[in-house]
């Protein structure tokens, strides 16, 4: 079992989107039970809350139901439990690397490292943006998730 954690700041926009999209791709690729996915935030602003309503609306329009996801903060034990921790941006990447025990830093990367069609290194935070910003996040996350699935399939074989 490969365990993947998606991380943004508050765990109500980008990382729950990544979790939901990635779980969908796991299902259609027959990888449920082989790869586990979760999400969390580096800050505890929204612990226990559902994803932002705009995030949920944009995701649902694409067929992704995020309604069961609840925000949580990255815990120290996550650093040991997850095989791969994927940050949405450099700020959260730096925070995660500071939290990581020695030797675990190499398992912490940017989600967009797996992108096949975007040159961006970061998934932009749509929280203060407009509706289409949430659609862009989904576009980017879908693309990176496809690349991540390909990479993890190789690792499993």
C-alpha positions as CSV (number, residue, x, y, z in Angstrom):
1,X,0.0,0.0,0.0
2,X,1.3,3.4,-1.0
3,X,0.0,6.3,1.2
4,X,-0.3,9.8,-0.3
5,X,-1.1,13.0,1.6
6,X,-2.1,16.2,-0.2
7,X,-1.4,19.4,1.7
8,X,-2.3,23.1,1.4
9,X,-2.7,25.8,4.1
10,X,-6.2,25.3,5.5
11,X,-7.3,22.0,3.9
12,X,-10.6,23.5,2.5
13,X,-9.7,24.3,-1.1
14,X,-6.7,22.8,-2.9
15,X,-5.8,19.7,-0.9
16,X,-9.4,18.4,-0.5
17,X,-9.8,18.9,-4.3
18,X,-6.6,16.9,-4.8
19,X,-7.8,14.2,-2.5
20,X,-11.2,13.9,-4.2
21,X,-9.8,14.0,-7.7
22,X,-7.0,11.6,-7.0
23,X,-9.4,9.1,-5.3
24,X,-11.6,9.3,-8.4
25,X,-8.6,8.4,-10.5
26,X,-7.7,5.6,-8.2
27,X,-11.1,4.1,-8.6
28,X,-11.2,4.3,-12.4
29,X,-7.7,2.8,-12.6
30,X,-8.5,-0.1,-10.3
31,X,-6.0,1.1,-7.7
32,X,-8.3,1.3,-4.6
33,X,-6.8,-0.8,-1.9
34,X,-3.3,-0.3,-3.4
35,X,-3.0,3.4,-2.9
36,X,-4.4,5.4,0.0
37,X,-5.1,9.1,-0.2
38,X,-5.8,11.8,2.4
39,X,-5.4,15.6,2.8
40,X,-4.5,18.0,5.5
41,X,-3.5,21.6,6.1
42,X,-0.3,23.1,7.5
43,X,-2.5,25.5,9.6
44,X,-5.4,24.6,11.8
45,X,-7.8,27.5,10.8
46,X,-10.6,25.2,9.6
47,X,-10.3,21.9,11.6
48,X,-13.4,19.8,11.2
49,X,-15.0,22.0,8.5
50,X,-16.2,20.8,5.1
51,X,-14.3,22.1,2.0
52,X,-15.2,25.7,0.9
53,X,-18.6,25.8,-0.7
54,X,-17.1,27.2,-3.9
55,X,-14.6,24.3,-4.0
56,X,-17.4,21.8,-3.5
57,X,-19.5,23.4,-6.2
58,X,-16.7,23.5,-8.8
59,X,-15.8,19.9,-8.0
60,X,-19.4,18.6,-8.1
61,X,-19.8,20.2,-11.6
62,X,-17.0,17.9,-12.7
63,X,-18.3,14.8,-10.9
64,X,-16.2,14.9,-7.7
65,X,-18.0,14.8,-4.4
66,X,-15.9,16.3,-1.6
67,X,-18.8,16.6,0.9
68,X,-17.4,13.8,3.2
69,X,-13.9,15.4,3.6
70,X,-13.2,17.3,6.8
71,X,-10.3,19.7,7.3
72,X,-7.5,18.6,9.6
73,X,-4.1,19.8,10.4
74,X,-0.9,17.9,9.4
75,X,0.1,15.8,12.5
76,X,3.6,14.7,13.4
77,X,2.7,11.1,12.9
78,X,1.7,11.9,9.3
79,X,5.4,12.4,8.5
80,X,6.0,8.7,9.3
81,X,2.8,7.3,8.0
82,X,2.6,8.7,4.5
83,X,5.0,7.5,1.8
84,X,4.5,10.6,-0.3
85,X,3.5,14.1,0.9
86,X,2.5,16.5,-1.8
87,X,2.3,20.3,-1.2
88,X,0.3,22.6,-3.3
89,X,2.9,25.4,-3.1
90,X,6.4,26.3,-2.0
91,X,5.3,27.9,1.3
92,X,3.6,24.7,2.4
93,X,6.4,22.6,1.0
94,X,8.9,24.6,3.2
95,X,6.6,24.2,6.3
96,X,6.3,20.5,5.7
97,X,10.1,20.0,5.3
98,X,10.6,21.9,8.6
99,X,8.2,19.5,10.3
100,X,9.8,16.4,8.8
101,X,12.1,14.1,10.8
102,X,15.6,13.6,9.5
103,X,15.6,11.6,6.3
104,X,12.0,12.1,5.5
105,X,12.4,15.3,3.5
106,X,12.8,13.4,0.2
107,X,9.2,12.1,0.4
108,X,7.9,15.7,0.5
109,X,7.3,17.2,-3.0
110,X,5.1,19.6,-4.9
111,X,2.0,18.1,-6.5
112,X,2.8,19.9,-9.7
113,X,6.0,17.9,-10.1
114,X,3.7,15.3,-11.6
115,X,2.0,17.6,-14.0
116,X,2.2,16.7,-17.7
117,X,0.6,19.8,-19.3
118,X,1.2,22.7,-16.9
119,X,4.5,24.5,-16.4
120,X,3.4,25.9,-13.1
121,X,5.2,24.7,-10.0
122,X,2.4,25.7,-7.6
123,X,-1.4,25.2,-7.5
124,X,-2.7,28.8,-6.8
125,X,-4.8,29.3,-3.8
126,X,-8.4,30.2,-5.1
127,X,-9.8,31.3,-1.7
128,X,-9.6,35.0,-2.4
129,X,-10.1,34.6,-6.2
130,X,-13.1,34.3,-8.5
131,X,-15.1,31.3,-9.5
132,X,-12.9,30.3,-12.4
133,X,-10.0,30.1,-10.0
134,X,-11.6,27.0,-8.5
135,X,-11.9,25.5,-12.0
136,X,-8.3,26.2,-12.7
137,X,-7.3,24.4,-9.6
138,X,-9.3,21.3,-10.7
139,X,-7.7,21.5,-14.2
140,X,-4.2,21.5,-12.6
141,X,-5.0,18.8,-10.0
142,X,-6.5,16.5,-12.7
143,X,-3.4,16.9,-14.8
144,X,-1.0,16.3,-11.9
145,X,-3.1,13.4,-10.6
146,X,-2.9,11.6,-14.0
147,X,0.9,12.0,-13.9
148,X,1.0,10.8,-10.3
149,X,-1.1,7.7,-11.1
150,X,1.4,6.9,-13.9
151,X,4.4,7.2,-11.5
152,X,2.8,5.2,-8.8
153,X,1.7,2.4,-11.2
154,X,5.4,2.1,-12.1
155,X,6.3,1.9,-8.4
156,X,3.7,-0.8,-7.8
157,X,4.9,-3.0,-10.6
